[in-house]
Amino acid sequence: MNKSAYQQHPYSGPIPSHLTEASNAVDGLHHNLSVWGGQCVYSDDGQQTATLWINLTRIVNIAYVGLSYMIGNYPWGLFFFSYETVLKK
């Protein structure tokens, strides 16, 4: 999509911001689900909500929205489960 995005509580820790910023959510990449892959949005520690806004710039018909949980590139198993949400028309 490559649209502008904004997150309510950007990460403020020692990890470089380009690896954690909201624009990572709309770049179309999702193969490296670790904080070091630069393909995930990372909210600041201690927050109860993680709100993300995406500026679509025009009215669009969205057929699919996929959300993936950052798992550090570990395989799914006993300790990980899917947070993927799919909205289909």
Residue frames relative to the residue before (quaternion, step in Angstrom):
aa qw qx qy qz dx dy dz
M 1.0000 0.0000 0.0000 0.0000 0.00 0.00 0.00
N 0.0415 -0.8416 0.5333 0.0753 3.57 0.95 -0.91
K 0.3427 0.7105 -0.5249 0.3199 3.57 0.85 1.05
S 0.5684 -0.5780 0.4359 0.3910 3.56 -1.18 0.39
A 0.0816 -0.7975 0.5978 -0.0032 3.54 -1.06 0.83
Y 0.1365 -0.7728 0.6176 0.0523 3.53 -1.25 0.57
Q 0.1424 -0.7816 0.5997 0.0963 3.58 -1.01 0.75
Q 0.5848 -0.6346 0.3966 0.3131 3.54 -1.06 0.86
H 0.8125 0.1132 -0.0232 0.5713 3.59 0.89 -0.92
P 0.1399 -0.8135 0.5591 0.0780 3.64 0.22 1.18
Y 0.5649 -0.6026 0.4508 0.3384 3.55 -1.11 0.73
S 0.1539 -0.8176 0.5518 0.0576 3.60 -0.88 0.95
G 0.4717 0.7009 -0.4224 0.3284 3.58 1.24 0.25
P 0.7784 -0.4067 0.2490 0.4082 3.56 -1.31 -0.24
I 0.5322 0.6149 -0.4275 0.3949 3.64 1.20 -0.18
P 0.5401 -0.6385 0.4290 0.3414 3.66 -0.85 0.89
S 0.5635 -0.6608 0.3867 0.3104 3.58 -0.90 0.97
H 0.6155 0.5602 -0.3741 0.4091 3.64 1.00 -0.60
L 0.6454 0.5125 -0.3192 0.4679 3.60 1.23 -0.35
T 0.7820 0.3491 -0.1524 0.4932 3.60 1.18 -0.48
E 0.5221 0.7012 -0.3889 0.2908 3.61 1.21 -0.25
A 0.7044 -0.5141 0.3253 0.3656 3.51 -1.31 0.55
S 0.6077 0.5834 -0.3654 0.3959 3.62 1.01 -0.67
N 0.5498 0.6117 -0.3966 0.4076 3.61 1.18 -0.37
A 0.6161 0.5746 -0.3427 0.4157 3.59 1.16 -0.53
V 0.7823 0.3197 -0.1575 0.5110 3.59 1.12 -0.51
D 0.4660 0.6951 -0.4410 0.3243 3.60 1.17 0.41
G 0.5277 -0.6627 0.3936 0.3570 3.59 1.27 -0.06
L 0.6225 0.5371 -0.3418 0.4551 3.60 1.24 -0.09
H 0.1287 0.8005 -0.5768 0.0993 3.58 -0.96 0.84
H 0.4184 0.7235 -0.4545 0.3081 3.59 1.10 0.63
N 0.7404 0.3103 -0.1896 0.5654 3.57 1.18 -0.51
L 0.0494 -0.8464 0.5297 -0.0233 3.57 0.03 1.32
S 0.4642 0.6020 -0.5039 0.4102 3.54 0.85 1.04
V 0.6290 -0.5404 0.3863 0.4038 3.57 -1.19 0.43
W 0.6727 0.5142 -0.2934 0.4438 3.61 1.10 -0.61
G 0.5801 0.6132 -0.3671 0.3907 3.61 1.24 -0.19
G 0.3635 -0.7540 0.4804 0.2620 3.59 1.19 -0.35
Q 0.5980 0.5646 -0.3590 0.4414 3.58 1.21 0.45
C 0.6741 0.4490 -0.2827 0.5139 3.59 1.30 0.18
V 0.3759 -0.6578 0.5962 0.2655 3.52 -1.31 0.43
Y 0.1122 -0.7937 0.5972 0.0274 3.58 -0.86 0.95
S 0.2351 -0.7794 0.5668 0.1265 3.58 -0.57 1.15
D 0.6388 -0.5465 0.3838 0.3820 3.55 -1.24 0.49
D 0.5913 -0.5920 0.4271 0.3428 3.54 -1.16 0.66
G 0.8107 0.3288 -0.2256 0.4287 3.54 -1.22 0.56
Q 0.5410 0.6197 -0.4045 0.3996 3.59 1.24 0.14
Q 0.3946 -0.7258 0.5137 0.2317 3.58 -1.05 0.72
T 0.7635 0.2452 -0.1584 0.5761 3.59 1.22 -0.35
A 0.1408 -0.7487 0.6404 0.0973 3.52 -1.27 0.47
T 0.0123 0.8329 -0.5493 0.0662 3.57 0.08 1.32
L 0.0748 -0.7886 0.6102 -0.0070 3.54 -0.95 0.98
W 0.1311 -0.7684 0.6236 0.0596 3.56 -0.94 0.98
I 0.1018 -0.7703 0.6274 0.0513 3.54 -1.07 0.82
N 0.2778 -0.7607 0.5673 0.1495 3.57 -0.77 1.06
L 0.2267 -0.8140 0.5250 0.1019 3.56 -0.30 1.26
T 0.3590 -0.7922 0.4160 0.2653 3.61 1.35 -0.24
R 0.7866 0.0313 -0.0368 0.6156 3.60 1.24 -0.18
I 0.6013 -0.5292 0.4350 0.4114 3.57 -1.28 0.17
V 0.0149 0.8055 -0.5894 0.0592 3.56 -0.78 1.06
N 0.3867 -0.6618 0.5851 0.2647 3.52 -1.32 0.35
I 0.1226 -0.8063 0.5773 0.0396 3.59 -0.51 1.17
A 0.2064 -0.8081 0.5454 0.0831 3.56 -0.64 1.15
Y 0.8158 0.1037 -0.0154 0.5687 3.60 1.10 -0.54
V 0.0033 0.7522 -0.6589 0.0009 3.55 -1.04 0.84
G 0.0397 -0.8088 0.5867 -0.0022 3.57 -0.71 1.04
L 0.0873 -0.7776 0.6220 0.0294 3.56 -0.89 0.97
S 0.0867 -0.7989 0.5946 0.0253 3.56 -0.82 0.99
Y 0.4231 -0.6969 0.5295 0.2343 3.53 -1.08 0.78
M 0.4488 -0.6829 0.5015 0.2841 3.61 -0.89 0.90
I 0.0586 -0.8489 0.5247 -0.0251 3.58 -0.41 1.24
G 0.5109 -0.6770 0.4138 0.3308 3.60 1.20 0.19
N 0.5671 -0.6341 0.3490 0.3930 3.58 1.24 0.52
Y 0.4188 0.6522 -0.5105 0.3722 3.58 1.14 0.58
P 0.5441 -0.6207 0.4340 0.3609 3.60 -1.08 0.58
W 0.5671 -0.5548 0.4709 0.3858 3.56 -1.23 0.49
G 0.2390 0.7695 -0.5662 0.1738 3.57 -1.02 0.69
L 0.8455 -0.1595 0.1216 0.4949 3.54 -1.09 -0.72
F 0.7715 0.3830 -0.1903 0.4710 3.59 0.98 -0.80
F 0.7406 0.3355 -0.2085 0.5435 3.59 1.23 -0.19
F 0.0100 0.7714 -0.6362 0.0100 3.51 -1.10 0.73
S 0.5912 -0.6379 0.3821 0.3124 3.54 -1.14 0.63
Y 0.1866 -0.7468 0.6296 0.1050 3.52 -1.06 0.88
E 0.3552 0.7703 -0.4770 0.2301 3.57 1.24 0.21
T 0.1162 -0.7738 0.6223 0.0214 3.51 -0.92 1.02
V 0.0709 -0.8058 0.5879 0.0041 3.54 -0.71 1.03
L 0.1003 -0.7698 0.6293 0.0357 3.54 -0.86 1.03
K 0.0037 0.8094 -0.5863 0.0337 3.56 -0.55 1.10
K 0.4759 -0.6749 0.4946 0.2709 3.51 -1.10 0.77
